[in-house]
Amino acid sequence: MSEGNPPAALALPRRGLLDLHVTLRHFAITSFAVPVEGLARYLPPGFTPEVLVLAEGERALVSAVSFLDVGMRFRLMPWPRFTCGQTNYRAYVRHAGRRVAWFFATTLDSPLVLMPRLVWSMPWHRARMAFDVGWTGDRCERYLLRTTGAVGAVELDVEGSAEPTGSLEGFRDEDETRIVLTHPTEGFFTRRGGGVATYAIWHAPLTMQRARPTRARFQLFEDLGLVQPDTQPHSVLLQRETDYAIYLPPRRIAVAGP
């Protein structure tokens, strides 16, 4: 994909002057099945975990979504552009009858982290990220990620395959797998200092491949008590790159009391 002007499709729907356009490269979704009650205790009133039935019983899912931001720019400002690593830590939940994502935190390998952190009170943190990724066409031969930072270390070693996402364990079919894991377009988070806010994203349907992990440790999930150091991922999905639009700024929402 070109790092030039964003495709016409990304301009629709247009939201505001601060919309961001970016190409996400080395896009990886590493998901873990976690106890439903364990995830629920981190959610505010009105948000409930998406529940899957796996071989071990009912579970919720959390994911670390890692990628390299390439050519990040505001919609009406084609320059300057920025390239940096990023990981979003999210859970799959329901709110007001909709499937949405709940964000625990985001790490960014750039001083630009100060804008969402200070201006919009988003739970974003500075991190140092090192990617070692090799592709042959759209197949990933190796994917190595090492991260250090305030929200904990990441050690991710996986190998891609020629196998499409298909229907993963716990989902009714391929469509439900895709909608839940790869297509949440609304995100919610607790603002630094309190309160809940939301923002939206847009991207074309993803065509991801399954991957085989040899090491997958995310200290943030371990510190939250959701996974253990030896917990194996429910799934790892990879895509070489995709284009995104992020609609900013976030807006605050009212949350009912307990």
ABEGO torsion letter per residue (X at the ends): XBABBBBAAAAOBBABAABBBBBBBGBBBBBBBBBAAAAAAABBBGBBBBBBBBAAEBBBBBBBBBBBBBGBBBAABAOBBBBBBBBBBBBBBBBGGBBBBBBABBBBBBAAAAAAAAAAGBBBBBBBBBBBBBBBEABBABBBBBBBEAAEBBBBBBBBBABBAEBBBGBABAAAAAAAAAABABBBBBBBGEEBBBBBBBBBBBBBBBBBBABBBBAAAAAAGABBAABBBABBBBBABBBBBBBOBBBBBBBBBX
